[in-house]
Amino acid sequence: MSVPTSIIESESQSAPSAPDKIQELSDPFTRIGAVRDVVWPKVRSFLGRQKRRIFPPAVSEMQRPVIGFTQGSPKRLTKRALIIYLTPAFYRDPQELQTNGFITALQSLEIARALNRLGYIVDVIDYRDDKFVPTVHYDVCFGMHYNFGRLLAHLVDKKTTKIYYATGAYWEVENAAEKARCQNLKVRRGIDARLPLRLKPNNWVQASDAVIAQGNDYVLDPYRMHNRRVFGIDHAASLTAAPDINGKDFSLSARRNFLWFGSVGLLHKGLDVVLEAFAGLKDLHLWVCGPLQSADERRFVRAYRKELFHTPNIHPIGHISIRSETFRKLTDKCVSTVHASCADSMPGGVLDCMARGLIPVVSVESGMDTAGFGVTLEESSVAEIRRAVTDLTNTPPDVCRRMSEEAYKAAATRYTLASFSNNIEQILREILSPS
């Protein structure tokens, strides 16, 4: 089960070549690479911590509960709701958050506004705030993760409607999927990996009056086994600059470039199988954008050192912002984004790439439909990924252009913050309407 954090093509028909002025990471296990890509980022991080220690912020955003939010309705409100999710959008300019791609924070704001319109004064706490204790009665509690479970004991009143918000796969499904991914890695490569347990066994879904879950039926069905009222909702893309699909090069050389764009959890998100697939496809490029410099991913990066830093057609870029010029250049050059997560729910990184016209190649476990504009991997094996990207490379340019247009259209119409706002209000209205 994910928590909010919630990620590229060049061309050459003979030898792979990188886009102009796109800097790649050096091997961090060499002296030069370690200084540039490991030591210096740590120094900057240390200096940043010292600055915050000397000039501390007044109060951390995630430690500041929002009490009495009523912005979404001009009416006098008498009922009260508690949201356990994210608070930054209540203290920062929503336009700034949207510009910087913090779509989940904005979703939290839209949930509060929807509850306002339905007649509720809203209090909001961060899903990591383990200090908050309710002092008033709540007619509704909408929340996620361990904090939702912690506060259930304080909400024993049967008059409180408890709504669990699932932003990832059901915990049993996710834990089993991660275990299988680790076992598969050991069989293929002899690497004994252990992923940190994201969620321990719990009964949050069973204890809730309703569940709202991001994802398609693949994600929703396991929740339906434990709660009779499960509602699906689409995640939202961060809409950056609209792609110039008509002017995009879909020639054979352009269709040789692919993007892996993801956040933390490289093994969970399938970078291992994607790297192995492209290592055997010397004529195709893979551009890897993600937390390759993170200390938490160092063991993975070491295990795939050869593929990442010493394979000519694989280009390690590291973390980049979706608002950056690098992201724009890379998505202009790429035909597709490849995402082979073992358990997910409409990954935001995939939606952000679709918003730039990239064709999604995603695992069935990613929990999103691709009919008409993408490819769904049924098993996410190395062989299946090779077949999928090779088939896409051999797809006629006009078909690729149409798929790109449809991917962008889906991101710009279905997977938007406005759609999320409308959908969450309709779902909450149905859950909270007297039966």
C-alpha positions in Angstrom: 0.0 0.0 0.0 1.6 3.3 -1.1 1.8 6.5 0.8 1.9 10.0 -0.7 5.2 11.0 -1.9 3.5 8.3 -4.3 9.5 8.4 -12.9 12.7 8.6 -21.7 13.9 8.1 -25.4 16.8 9.3 -27.5 17.8 7.9 -30.8 20.3 6.2 -33.0 19.8 3.4 -35.5 23.3 2.0 -35.0 25.0 3.2 -31.8 22.9 4.7 -28.9 23.5 8.4 -28.3 22.3 10.6 -25.5 20.2 13.8 -25.9 22.3 16.9 -26.0 23.1 18.5 -22.6 21.5 15.8 -20.5 23.9 14.9 -17.8 24.2 11.3 -16.7 25.3 10.1 -13.3 28.8 8.7 -12.8 29.4 5.3 -11.3 29.1 6.1 -7.5 31.4 3.2 -6.7 34.4 4.9 -8.3 36.2 7.8 -6.6 35.1 10.5 -9.0 31.5 9.3 -9.1 31.3 9.0 -5.3 32.5 12.5 -4.8 30.2 14.0 -7.4 27.0 12.0 -6.9 27.3 10.7 -3.4 29.6 12.8 -1.2 28.6 16.2 -2.5 24.8 15.6 -2.2 25.4 14.5 1.4 27.4 17.6 2.1 24.6 19.8 0.7 22.1 17.8 2.8 24.2 18.4 5.9 24.5 22.1 5.3 20.8 22.3 4.8 20.1 20.6 8.1 22.5 23.0 9.8 20.7 26.0 8.3 17.4 24.7 9.4 18.8 24.1 12.9 20.1 27.7 13.1 17.0 29.2 11.4 14.3 26.7 12.2 10.9 27.1 10.6 8.1 28.2 12.9 6.3 24.9 12.8 6.7 22.0 10.3 3.7 21.8 7.9 3.1 18.2 8.7 3.0 19.1 12.5 0.3 21.8 12.0 -3.2 20.4 12.1 -5.8 22.4 10.3 -8.7 23.2 12.6 -12.1 24.5 11.4 -11.6 24.6 7.6 -14.7 25.9 5.9 -13.4 27.4 2.7 -15.4 25.1 0.4 -18.8 26.4 1.5 -20.4 29.8 2.3 -23.2 28.1 4.3 -23.3 27.7 8.1 -21.9 24.2 8.8 -22.9 22.2 11.9 -21.4 18.7 11.3 -17.7 18.0 11.6 -15.2 15.8 9.7 -11.6 14.7 10.3 -9.2 14.1 7.4 -6.0 12.1 8.0 -4.0 12.8 4.9 -1.8 15.8 3.9 -1.7 19.4 5.2 0.7 21.5 3.0 -2.0 22.7 0.6 -3.8 24.4 3.5 -0.7 26.5 4.4 0.9 27.1 1.0 -0.3 28.6 -2.2 -2.2 25.8 -4.1 -1.0 27.3 -7.4 2.6 27.0 -6.3 1.9 23.3 -5.3 0.3 22.6 -8.6 3.2 24.3 -10.5 5.7 22.0 -8.6 3.6 18.9 -9.1 2.4 18.2 -5.5 -0.8 16.7 -6.7 -1.5 14.5 -3.7 -1.4 17.5 -1.4 -3.9 19.3 -3.6 -6.1 16.2 -3.5 -6.2 16.5 0.3 -7.5 20.1 -0.1 -10.1 19.0 -2.6 -11.4 16.3 -0.2 -11.8 19.0 2.5 -13.6 21.3 0.1 -16.0 18.5 -1.0 -16.8 17.8 2.7 -17.5 21.5 3.2 -19.9 21.5 0.3 -21.6 18.5 1.9 -22.1 20.4 5.2 -19.1 19.6 7.3 -16.5 21.7 9.1 -13.2 20.0 8.5 -10.2 19.4 10.6 -7.1 18.0 8.8 -4.0 16.2 10.3 -1.0 14.7 8.5 -1.0 10.9 8.2 2.3 10.9 10.1 1.1 13.1 13.0 1.0 10.6 15.9 0.4 13.3 18.6 -3.1 14.4 17.6 -5.9 13.2 19.9 -9.5 14.1 19.1 -11.2 16.4 21.6 -14.5 16.9 19.8 -17.0 14.5 18.2 -16.5 13.8 14.5 -19.4 12.8 12.3 -16.9 11.6 9.7 -13.4 10.3 9.8 -11.6 10.0 6.4 -8.1 8.8 6.5 -5.2 6.4 5.7 -2.3 4.5 7.0 -1.2 3.8 10.6 -2.7 7.1 11.9 -6.1 6.1 10.8 -5.7 2.8 12.6 -4.4 4.6 15.7 -7.4 7.0 15.9 -10.0 4.3 15.4 -9.8 3.6 19.1 -10.8 7.2 19.7 -13.7 7.0 17.3 -15.8 4.2 18.9 -18.9 6.2 18.6 -21.2 4.4 16.1 -22.3 7.8 14.9 -18.9 8.4 13.3 -18.7 7.3 9.7 -15.3 5.9 9.1 -13.9 6.0 5.6 -10.6 4.4 4.8 -8.6 6.0 1.9 -6.5 3.4 0.1 -3.7 4.8 -2.1 -2.2 1.5 -2.9 -2.8 -2.2 -3.1 -4.4 -4.1 -0.1 -1.7 -4.9 2.4 -1.8 -8.7 2.0 -1.6 -8.3 -1.8 1.3 -5.8 -1.5 3.3 -7.8 1.0 2.9 -11.0 -1.0 3.9 -9.2 -4.2 7.0 -7.8 -2.7 8.0 -11.2 -1.3 7.6 -12.8 -4.7 9.6 -10.0 -6.4 12.5 -10.6 -3.9 12.3 -14.4 -4.5 12.3 -13.9 -8.2 15.4 -11.7 -8.0 17.2 -14.3 -6.0 16.4 -17.0 -8.6 17.5 -14.7 -11.5 20.5 -13.1 -10.0 21.3 -14.8 -6.7 20.7 -11.5 -4.9 19.1 -11.9 -1.4 17.0 -8.7 -1.1 14.7 -7.7 1.6 12.2 -4.9 1.2 11.0 -3.1 4.4 7.5 -4.0 5.3 5.2 -1.1 4.3 2.2 -2.1 6.2 1.8 -4.7 8.9 -1.3 -6.9 9.1 -4.3 -4.7 10.1 -8.1 -4.6 10.1 -8.5 -1.0 9.0 -10.6 -1.9 6.0 -12.8 -4.3 8.0 -13.3 -1.6 10.7 -14.4 1.0 8.2 -17.9 1.8 7.0 -16.6 2.4 3.5 -13.4 2.3 1.5 -12.3 4.7 -1.3 -9.4 3.2 -3.3 -7.3 4.5 -6.1 -7.0 2.1 -9.0 -9.0 -0.2 -11.3 -10.7 -3.4 -10.5 -7.4 -5.3 -10.1 -6.7 -3.0 -7.1 -10.3 -2.8 -5.9 -11.3 -6.5 -5.9 -9.1 -7.5 -2.9 -10.7 -4.7 -0.8 -14.1 -5.9 -1.8 -13.4 -9.2 -0.1 -13.2 -7.4 3.2 -15.7 -4.5 2.9 -19.0 -4.4 1.1 -18.8 -0.7 0.3 -15.7 -0.1 -1.8 -15.5 2.9 -4.2 -12.9 3.4 -6.9 -11.4 6.7 -7.7 -8.8 7.8 -10.3 -5.5 9.3 -9.3 -4.5 12.6 -11.0 -1.7 13.6 -13.3 0.4 16.8 -12.9 -0.3 18.6 -16.1 2.9 20.4 -17.2 3.6 21.9 -20.6 1.3 20.2 -23.2 3.3 18.0 -25.6 3.7 18.9 -29.3 2.6 15.5 -30.5 2.1 16.7 -34.1 5.7 17.9 -34.2 7.1 14.9 -32.4 9.5 12.6 -34.2 8.0 9.1 -34.4 10.5 7.7 -36.9 12.2 4.4 -36.3 15.2 6.1 -34.6 12.9 8.0 -32.2 10.9 4.8 -31.3 14.1 3.3 -30.0 14.0 5.3 -26.7 12.2 4.6 -23.5 11.9 6.1 -20.1 11.8 4.6 -16.6 10.5 7.3 -14.3 9.9 6.5 -10.6 10.4 7.4 -7.0 11.5 5.4 -4.0 11.4 1.6 -4.0 13.3 0.8 -7.2 12.9 -3.0 -6.7 9.2 -2.6 -5.8 8.7 -0.5 -8.9 10.4 -3.0 -11.2 13.6 -1.2 -12.2 15.4 -4.6 -11.9 13.5 -6.4 -14.6 13.4 -3.3 -16.8 17.2 -2.9 -16.6 17.8 -6.6 -17.4 15.4 -6.4 -20.4 17.2 -3.4 -21.9 20.6 -4.8 -21.2 19.7 -7.4 -23.8 18.4 -4.9 -26.3 21.5 -3.1 -27.5 19.7 -1.0 -30.1 17.2 0.5 -27.7 17.8 3.3 -25.2 16.6 3.3 -21.6 16.7 6.6 -19.6 16.5 6.0 -15.9 15.1 8.8 -13.8 14.7 8.1 -10.1 16.4 8.2 -6.7 19.6 6.5 -7.8 21.6 8.7 -5.3 19.5 7.8 -2.3 21.2 6.0 0.6 18.1 3.7 0.8 18.7 2.5 -2.7 22.5 2.0 -2.5 22.3 -1.7 -2.2 20.1 -2.0 -5.3 22.3 0.4 -7.3 25.4 -1.6 -6.4 23.7 -4.8 -7.5 22.8 -3.2 -10.9 26.0 -1.2 -11.2 27.0 -2.8 -14.5 23.6 -2.2 -16.1 23.2 1.3 -14.8 26.7 2.7 -15.4 28.5 0.4 -17.8 25.9 -0.5 -20.4 26.0 1.9 -23.4 22.3 1.9 -24.1 21.2 2.6 -20.5 21.5 6.1 -19.3 21.3 6.9 -15.5 19.9 10.4 -15.0 18.8 10.3 -11.4 16.0 12.2 -9.8 14.5 15.1 -11.8 11.5 17.3 -11.4 8.6 17.0 -13.8 8.8 20.8 -14.1 12.5 20.7 -15.2 13.9 21.4 -18.7 15.5 17.9 -18.5 12.1 16.3 -18.1 10.7 18.3 -21.0 13.6 17.4 -23.3 13.6 13.7 -22.4 9.8 13.3 -22.8 10.0 15.1 -26.1 12.5 12.5 -27.3 10.9 9.4 -25.8 8.1 7.3 -27.2 7.1 5.4 -24.0 7.5 5.0 -20.3 8.0 1.6 -18.8 6.7 0.8 -15.3 6.8 -2.8 -13.9 5.6 -2.3 -10.3 4.7 -5.4 -8.3 1.9 -3.6 -6.5 0.6 -0.1 -7.2 -2.5 2.0 -7.9 -2.4 4.3 -10.9 1.3 5.5 -10.4 1.5 9.2 -10.5 4.8 9.1 -12.4 3.2 7.1 -15.2 0.3 9.6 -15.4 2.8 12.5 -15.4 4.5 10.9 -18.4 1.2 10.4 -20.2 0.6 14.1 -19.7 3.7 14.6 -21.9 2.4 12.2 -24.5 4.4 9.1 -23.5 2.8 5.7 -24.2 2.6 3.7 -21.0 3.9 0.1 -20.8 2.8 -0.9 -17.3 2.4 -4.0 -15.2 -1.1 -5.3 -14.5 -0.3 -4.7 -10.8 0.0 -1.0 -11.5 -3.8 -0.9 -11.3 -4.5 1.2 -14.4 -6.2 0.5 -17.7 -4.3 1.1 -21.0 -6.9 0.1 -23.6 -6.4 2.2 -26.7 -3.2 4.0 -25.7 -0.8 1.6 -23.9 0.4 -1.9 -23.1 -0.3 -3.9 -20.0 2.3 -6.5 -18.9 0.7 -9.6 -17.5 3.7 -11.0 -15.7 6.4 -8.3 -16.0 9.1 -10.9 -16.8 12.3 -9.8 -18.5 11.2 -11.7 -21.7 7.8 -10.1 -21.7 9.2 -6.6 -21.3 11.6 -7.2 -24.2 8.8 -8.3 -26.4 6.6 -5.3 -25.4 9.2 -2.6 -26.1 10.4 -4.4 -29.3 6.8 -4.6 -30.6 6.4 -0.9 -29.8 9.6 0.0 -31.6 8.3 -1.9 -34.7 4.8 -0.2 -34.5 4.1 2.1 -37.4 4.7 5.8 -36.7 1.1 6.8 -37.3 -0.1 4.2 -34.8 2.4 5.4 -32.2 1.3 9.0 -32.8 -2.3 8.0 -32.2 -1.5 6.1 -29.0 0.5 9.1 -27.8 -2.4 11.4 -28.5 -4.8 9.1 -26.7 -2.4 8.8 -23.7 -2.2 12.6 -23.4 -6.0 12.9 -23.8 -6.6 10.5 -21.0 -4.2 12.4 -18.7 -5.7 15.8 -19.7 -9.4 14.7 -19.3 -9.8 11.7 -17.0 -6.8 12.0 -14.7 -7.1 15.6 -13.7 -7.5 17.4 -10.4 -10.9 18.7 -11.5 -12.1 15.2 -12.2 -10.8 14.0 -8.9 -12.7 16.8 -7.2 -15.9 16.0 -8.9 -15.5 12.2 -8.3 -14.6 12.5 -4.6 -17.7 14.7 -3.9 -20.0 12.2 -5.7 -18.5 9.3 -3.8 -18.7 11.0 -0.4 -22.3 12.1 -1.1 -23.2 8.5 -1.7 -21.5 7.2 1.4 -22.8 9.9 3.7 -26.4 10.1 2.3 -29.0 8.6 4.7 -29.8 5.0 3.7 
